[in-house]
Amino acid sequence: MPDPLGPAPTEPKSDRAGFRLAAFGAIVVVVLFAGYGIGRLNNSVERAAATPTATTATGGGHGHDTAAVAPHDDTGAAPHVHNADGTVTQVNGAGNAAESVGGLAVTAAGLTLVPGATAFQAGRRQPFTFRILTAGVPVTTYAVMHDKPLHLVVVRRDLTGYQHLHPTMAPDGTWSIDLSLAAPGSYRAIADFTAIVGGKQTPVTLGVDLTVAGDYRPVALPAPVTRASVDGFTVSYAGQPQTGVAQPLLLTVSGPGGGPAALEPYLGAFGHLVVFREGDVGYVHVHPEPRLVDGAVKFWLAAPGPGRYRMFFDFAAGGVHTAAFTTVVR
């Protein structure tokens, strides 16, 4: 029977098409705004990650591009400290630095220091050899950091007998150097390097004990001073390390005549500051700002914790010299 009301009215084709077009346009606007919001969020995260106050690079070469695999030098890089977990923290004084020390372990970040002979005779120069292993295989590729692929620092456990050395590596990954330890006692040898393994850079510091037999007579840590004499030079420093936040240390070198010494670049910088903690010989290695500040070498240092520390300042002026200071952090 025919519907008395007649057939249902149909929507004009032009109206349906207009509705579909409007709906599609609305969806596009929503997607675009969502993408814009996500982009802003990503950019904010990237900017936060790139903030230069304190940047820690894991698996990277001292704060450099982690994708780089060719050896390079970080001369002129921002001041930075070497951490115990195989990382390096850059500091500029505006924020916190790492409160950790290196050289306490023989294994870290998947790398192991394997020494040859560790027993020495007092005052006798003899070879010291070691290898850096990863998964049992010697590492043979290193990044050049401050002019050298590896820095070896040796000190007796009473924080005397400090040496900053640079061994050479054989093609099989064996490092070697002739080493003389002056007096009986237990010494800590710390290897500071950036290994390149699987195309990735890993900065780390590893330590091992060396022993010199004989009558060990520990030397008491000198009293804290801010001025020291070495090889005719007078070195003074201003500033006081604290825990938790990087503090500036300004080291000034005067020549034998009393005037400012003509400092020369040494290992890619105007000086190196190596700090040891009394007790466990915890190691911190700090590099300075790339330029002198009113003739002084400026470092940024955050102490790993309270205690007594021995600071060794290596500098070059007609040769390499080392001034030592004791400081107390409370």
ABEGO torsion letter per residue (X at the ends): XBBAAEBBBBBBAAAAAAAAAAAAAAAAAAAAAAAAAAAAAAAAAAAAAABAABBBBBGBBGGBBAABABBBBABGBBBBBBBAAGBBBBBAGABBBBBBBBGABABBGGBBBBBBBABBBBGBBBBBBBBBBBGGBBBABBBBBGGBABBBBBBBAAGBGBBBBBBBBBAAGBBBBBBBBABBEBBBBBBBBBBBBGGBBBBBBBBBBBBBBEBBBBBBBBBBBABBBBGGBBBBBBEBBBBGBBBBBBBBBBBAAGBBBBBBBBGGBAEBBBBBBBGAGBBBBBBBBABBBGGBBBBBBBBAEBEBBBBBBBBBBGEBBBBBBBBBBX
